[in-house]
């Protein structure tokens, strides 16, 4: 490790023994950072020094800052920290606020002054705040006045926390008042080492006590110079926004570090539900949003609902499929809707379609509705990013893309069975399927056919007409002789005939499958030349 710039050596003293560290192999030239490094200068100062300080940087409904304005605010807060509040390099400072420009400026100010940030989510209560205060030995906190109640309760419970400075209070000791002093507009970044700790990010604690993960200055830049550069591939003209709190590294990277590393801009929203995100995307012309899969689905559902896309999808498919295959068009419609949407959202969209089409085509609503709801249910249960399959992906460390890929192969036959086929059983319909066994396991195909043949299950006399190339279904225990039909080419035309048409007709005691494969019934491929003879002739 390089010579530390920290006076308070708490973080250095609490790093794991060096023999437990991974081997760092900085093969990319972007990762070969200098020994002396303060990462904040790479996000803010460099753009001002390059004459690009007027570029938009942080935007929010309450205020917007250019890079130059953010730089001055960071410098002023850093001066307050070091001159007014006695912070020395290596001290930990707790930050508590929603996603807003003041939170970002405070974040950068602590790091620029050589401190170590411990950011916390706005929803945390006093008991939850007391753990990082104790674990990280935090004596100073900067907090949004709107979150002051729980902060004061946490201070009363903590033996470590000595002072909380609020912004937004308008008081004489408020952060804005302290940072307004003349001469505070400039600040020289602390001479920290590239492997000095600048952030302790605590986990949520869902599996027990929160764990504090320590991040070096170089780590903060590395995520920008690897993932963001080579995977995200954003441009300075891009505009970011999202829902994750800045206290989570997902939010910190996606909403602040990635855009500022390339001189782009970001929109910070204190409330960022699906509705707010959609409005912000439209208003600020967002090009890169960061949020959870469930939020993307909710936003897409809202767009589909408001735009009438579900009706347009159904209408287009029905025109393509025609009246004869209306049911399949509706199943496909529900499948398309169900992939990105929550079941509840999809249900709300499907029900009006069912009622409208039932009235238009004079078809019972149940006949249309059951297959569509079956398609929604299957996508919800089998395909990510729906909750259950997504949870299983995480539990088994599976690949999300491959799970989705294989899920389609399971979902399609499941929809066929749970939708149109079971609907046929319920309504006593006549159903036609070409190559029934093409996408189903043989045992599943057989079980389905047994349901149609069982009078207790098929109480309304539903009929299934299907084609197959599976000889295992050629079984007298499954079908009567008059239910098995064969196709054979004769004189250039296809001729269809049942086993009862054969003279003499097969006896029920015969083994149908064996005799069929022996060619006794017809309907088998005819080979003009044996392959062995062709190979023998070619070799001569």
ROGULO-775470 format. One record per residue (C-alpha): residue in one letter; x, y, z. Coordinates in steps of 0.05 Angstrom, whole numbers, plus 5000, padded with zeros to 4 digits. Layout:
BEGIN
AXYZ ...
This chain:
BEGIN
X500050005000 X502250724986 X503451215042 X496551375069 X493852085070 X489451925131 X490852215199 X485451785230 X487651075213 X481250725235 X479650445166 X486750225152 X487149895220 X480749495206 X482449235137 X483348475132 X490448195136 X494048265070 X494547515061 X486947495057 X486548005001 X485247784930 X490647864877 X489548524842 X491548474768 X490749144735 X491548904664 X487249454633 X491250084625 X485250474652 X486250144720 X493450344729 X492050944773 X497451364805 X499351244877 X496751924898 X489451984880 X483252354904 X477652074862 X473052684868 X477653094823 X476152614766 X468652724771 X468353474783 X474853874782 X477353594716 X471353864677 X472054554706 X479554554691 X478054334620 X473554934609 X467054534611 X464454794677 X458155064644 X455854364624 X449454134660 X451153644716 X445853534769 X438553654753 X432653594800 X425653874808 X428254354862 X434854594832 X440054454778 X447554524781 X452854584728 X459654254738 X462454924760 X456855034810 X457554334838 X465054434844 X464155074885 X458954744930 X463454144942 X469154614960 X464955025008 X462454405045 X469554125047 X471954785079 X466354735130 X468254025147 X475654185158 X475354895185 X468854915224 X467454195244 X474553935257 X474353355209 X481153055193 X482952575137 X480551875155 X474652105197 X468051775180 X462052225165 X454951965163 X450452255108 X442852215111 X438552495055 X434352304995 X437152334924 X438453084913 X444153544893 X445953714965 X446952984981 X451652894922 X455553534940 X456253295013 X458452614989 X463952894945 X465953414997 X467352895051 X471752485002 X475253104974 X477053305045 X480052615057 X474252345098 X470451695092 X463051705072 X457951275106 X451451415069 X444751175097 X437851095066 X432351595085 X427751035109 X432350795164 X429850895235 X434051095296 X435550375316 X437950205246 X442250835244 X445550675310 X448950055281 X453450405229 X454650975279 X457450475328 X460850005279 X464550545240 X465850995301 X462451595270 X462852255307 X459952725254 X453652705211 X450753145156 X443253085149 X437353375111 X433053735163 X426853365138 X429852725166 X431953025231 X427252665279 X430351975272 X437252275267 X436452605335 X433751965365 X439851595338 X444552125366 X441352035435 X442551285431 X449751335406 X456051405447 X460051575384 X456052115349 X457952805376 X455053295325 X449753315271 X449653895221 X443153985183 X441654325117 X434954625100 X433554895169 X435255625156 X438555655225 X444956025240 X448655365247 X445555055185 X450354775133 X448355295081 X449955855131 X456755565149 X458755455076 X456956155054 X463256475084 X467956855037 X474056465014 X470655785020 X469455734945 X476255404934 X479054774966 X485254364950 X483653614949 X486753215005 X493052844984 X490252144992 X493151494967 X489551104913 X488450544964 X485950985020 X478850815040 X473751345020 X467150975028 X464250475077 X457950195045 X453649805093 X449249235068 X441749245082 X442348735138 X436848275112 X441047665130 X443147925199 X447348515220 X449348985164 X456348885137 X460749485123 X464649415057 X470649885049 X472150194982 X478650534960 X479151164918 X481450734859 X475450274868 X470650844856 X473951004790 X474850284770 X467450144764 X466850734717 X472950534675 X470749804667 X463249654669 X460850354652 X465950444596 X465749764563 X458649514579 X454350134589 X458150534537 X454751194553 X456451844519 X457152554547 X450552724513 X446852194553 X442452374612 X441551904671 X436251804724 X433651244768 X430351014832 X435850694875 X438151094936 X445151394934 X446451014998 X446550384955 X452650304910 X447850134853 X444850824859 X451451164871 X454550864809 X448550914763 X446151604782 X452651974799 X459351634786 X457951364716 X455052004686 X460052484719 X465952064698 X464452224625 X461752924634 X454352734625 X448452974666 X443852624715 X436952764742 X436052644817 X429052484842 X427352454916 X421152054898 X422351574841 X416651084834 X414550824765 X409951424753 X415251934773 X420551584731 X416051584670 X414652324679 X422052474688 X424052074627 X419252484585 X420853154617 X428353114619 X429252674557 X432752114597 X436851634556 X439551174612 X434950994670 X437050564729 X431750194768 X429249494788 X426148994738 X419449054774 X419449814762 X421049724688 X415149244683 X410549724719 X412650294673 X411549864612 X404749664638 X402850384647 X405150554576 X401249964547 X395050144586 X395150884567 X396950774495 X391950234480 X397549774458 X394149144484 X388049284440 X392549424380 X396448774391 X390048374396 X387048704335 X393248604293 X393947864312 X386547724299 X387048034230 X393147584216 X390246944245 X383047044221 X376446864253 X377946124250 X384146174294 X381546724339 X383146344403 X390446264385 X390947004369 X388247174437 X392846684473 X398846984437 X396347684455 X396047504529 X402947174525 X406047804495 X402648244547 X404447764604 X411947754592 X413548474615 X407548604660 X405348404730 X399647914731 X395048434762 X396648954709 X395848444653 X389248214682 X386548924682 X388448984608 X385748304587 X378848334619 X376248914575 X378848534514 X375147914534 X368548284544 X369248674479 X370948074436 X365647634469 X360448144449 X363248264380 X363847534359 X358047264401 X362746784437 X362146604511 X366847024553 X369446404588 X371546104521 X375946704507 X377946894578 X380646234605 X386046144552 X388246864558 X388646834634 X392446174628 X397646514585 X398347074636 X399046574693 X404346164657 X408746764640 X408147014711 X410346334739 X415546124689 X419046724658 X423547244689 X423447814706 X417047594743 X418247524819 X418246764828 X422946564772 X427347164787 X427846954860 X429846244838 X435146534791 X438246894849 X437646304897 X441245824849 X445946344818 X443046174750 X443746584687 X437747034677 X438147024601 X438546274596 X432946194647 X428646634602 X430746244540 X429145554569 X422945834602 X419845964534 X420445224516 X416745034580 X411745604577 X409145484507 X406644764518 X404144964587 X400045514556 X397245044504 X395144544557 X392745034610 X389345494559 X386045244496 X386044504511 X383244554581 X378345064555 X376144554504 X374844054560 X370844564598 X366544784539 X366044134499 X369544444439 X372544124378 X380044264378 X385244164323 X392844154334 X398244004283 X404043584310 X401543564382 X407843234407 X412643744376 X413744154439 X411643694495 X414743114532 X411842444508 X409042294578 X405742974580 X402642854512 X399942174533 X397042454598 X393442994559 X390442494511 X388242064569 X384342654596 X380442724531 X379041974530 X376741964603 X369142094607 X369942324679 X374742874659 X371643014591 X364443084615 X362143524556 X364843094500 X370443534476 X374143264415 X381443324397 X383943234326 X391443224321 X397242984278 X403542654305 X409742284284 X410441944352 X409341194341 X408741084416 X401741374412 X399840804365 X396840434425 X390240064430 X390140204505 X389640944487 X385440944424 X380140524390 X381540274319 X376740784289 X380441354324 X387141204291 X387941474221 X393941414175 X396141834115 X399541524054 X401741793987 X398341413929 X398841633857 X401442313877 X395642453925 X394942384001 X389841864022 X387241814094 X384341184124 X383040894193 X385140224219 X377939984210 X378440124135 X384139624127 X382138944098 X382538514138 X381738994197 X386838914253 X384338524313 X384138874381 X388838344407 X394338544358 X400138994380 X398639594336 X405439934344 X409439314324 X405139164263 X405239904241 X412739944245 X413139294205 X409139644150 X402939194154 X398039784158 X401340274110 X402540994125 X410140894131 X415641214089 X417340834025 X424740804006 X426140713931 X433440533943 X436540274006 X441840734035 X446640144040 X445940003965 X446940743948 X453340773989 X455840123957 X454540383887 X458041043902 X464240683926 X465140283862 
